[in-house]
């Protein structure tokens, strides 16, 4: 299993609303495909927005990163509608 870290950066000066971590956690799962190999998601409020840790079943770090980049690309619009922008670390 591989670990990929991402950050959902708030696009406004307002603090993240209560429950937004759970909402965005569910949004990631809703857009995940079986071929992504997503096993677990952890989302927590962080200093700049939300810190997200994605646990991925993949043969290499590069493959895991590519899969999660594709997943995050699929969620870009819905995530933006909740006031966040995506960034992989």
VENRA-V755178 format. One record per pair of residues at least 4 apart in sequence whose ideal C-beta (glycine too) atoms are under 8 Angstrom apart, sorted by the first residue. I is the first residue (numbers start at 1). J is the second residue. D is the distance in Angstrom with one decimal. If there is no record, write none. Layout:
i: [I I]
j: [J J]
d: [D D]
This chain:
i: [1 1 1 1 2 2 2 2 2 2 2 2 3 3 3 3 3 4 4 4 4 4 4 4 5 5 5 5 5 5 6 6 6 6 6 6 6 6 6 6 7 7 7 7 7 7 7 7 7 8 8 8 8 8 8 8 8 8 8 9 9 9 9 9 9 10 10 10 10 10 10 10 11 11 11 11 12 14 16 16 16 16 16 16 19 20 20 20 20 21 21 21 21 21 22 22 23 23 24 24 24 24 24 24 24 25 25 25 25 26 27 27 27 27 27 28 28 28 28 28 28 28 28 29 29 31 31 31 31 32 32 32 33 35 36 36 36 36 36 37 37 37 37 37 38 38 38 38 38 38 38 39 39 39 40 40 40 41 41 41 41 42 42 42 43 43 43 43 44 44 45 45 45 46 46 49 50 54 54 56 56 56 58 58 58 59 60 61 62 63 64 65 65 66 67 68 68 69 69 70 71 72 72 72 72 75 75 76 76 77 78 79 79 79 80 80]
j: [39 55 56 57 55 56 57 58 60 61 63 64 53 54 55 56 64 53 54 56 64 65 68 88 51 52 53 54 88 89 51 52 53 54 68 72 86 87 88 89 46 48 49 50 51 52 86 87 89 24 43 49 50 52 79 84 85 86 87 48 49 84 85 86 87 14 15 16 48 49 83 84 80 83 84 85 83 83 20 21 45 49 50 83 23 24 45 50 82 25 43 44 45 50 26 43 27 82 28 43 50 52 79 82 84 29 41 42 43 30 31 75 78 79 82 32 38 41 43 52 54 71 75 38 41 71 74 75 78 36 38 71 71 67 56 67 68 70 71 56 57 58 64 67 54 55 56 57 67 68 71 55 56 57 53 54 55 52 53 54 55 52 53 55 50 51 52 53 50 51 49 50 51 50 51 84 84 68 71 64 67 68 63 64 67 63 64 65 66 67 68 69 88 70 71 72 88 73 88 74 75 76 79 86 88 79 86 80 86 81 82 84 85 86 84 85]
d: [6.0 5.5 6.8 5.9 7.5 4.8 7.7 5.0 7.6 5.7 7.8 3.6 6.2 7.3 5.9 7.5 8.0 7.5 4.5 6.0 5.6 6.0 4.5 6.9 7.2 7.1 5.6 7.6 7.5 4.3 8.0 4.4 7.9 6.5 7.1 6.3 6.3 6.5 5.2 6.5 6.8 6.3 6.2 7.0 5.9 6.9 7.7 4.8 6.3 6.1 7.7 4.8 4.0 6.1 6.3 4.0 7.2 6.1 7.8 5.3 4.5 6.3 5.0 7.7 5.8 7.3 7.7 6.1 6.8 4.2 6.0 6.0 7.3 5.3 6.3 5.5 5.6 7.6 4.8 7.4 5.4 6.3 6.5 7.9 6.0 6.1 7.8 7.0 6.5 6.2 4.4 5.9 5.8 5.7 6.5 7.5 6.4 6.7 6.6 5.7 6.1 7.6 6.5 6.6 7.0 6.8 5.4 8.0 4.4 6.1 6.7 5.9 5.5 6.7 7.7 6.4 7.7 5.4 7.7 7.4 7.6 6.8 6.1 7.5 6.5 6.3 4.7 4.8 7.5 5.0 4.5 5.8 7.7 7.6 7.3 4.9 7.4 7.0 5.2 5.0 3.9 5.2 7.3 5.9 6.4 7.5 6.0 7.8 7.9 7.8 6.8 4.5 6.5 5.5 8.0 7.7 4.0 6.7 7.4 5.9 7.5 7.0 4.3 7.9 5.4 7.3 4.9 8.0 6.8 5.4 7.8 6.0 7.8 6.0 3.8 5.7 6.7 5.1 7.7 4.2 6.0 6.1 4.2 3.7 6.0 5.4 6.9 6.2 6.4 6.3 6.3 6.1 7.1 6.6 6.5 6.1 7.0 6.3 6.3 6.6 6.6 6.9 8.0 4.8 6.9 5.1 7.3 6.2 6.2 6.6 7.1 5.0 7.4 6.0 6.8 6.5]
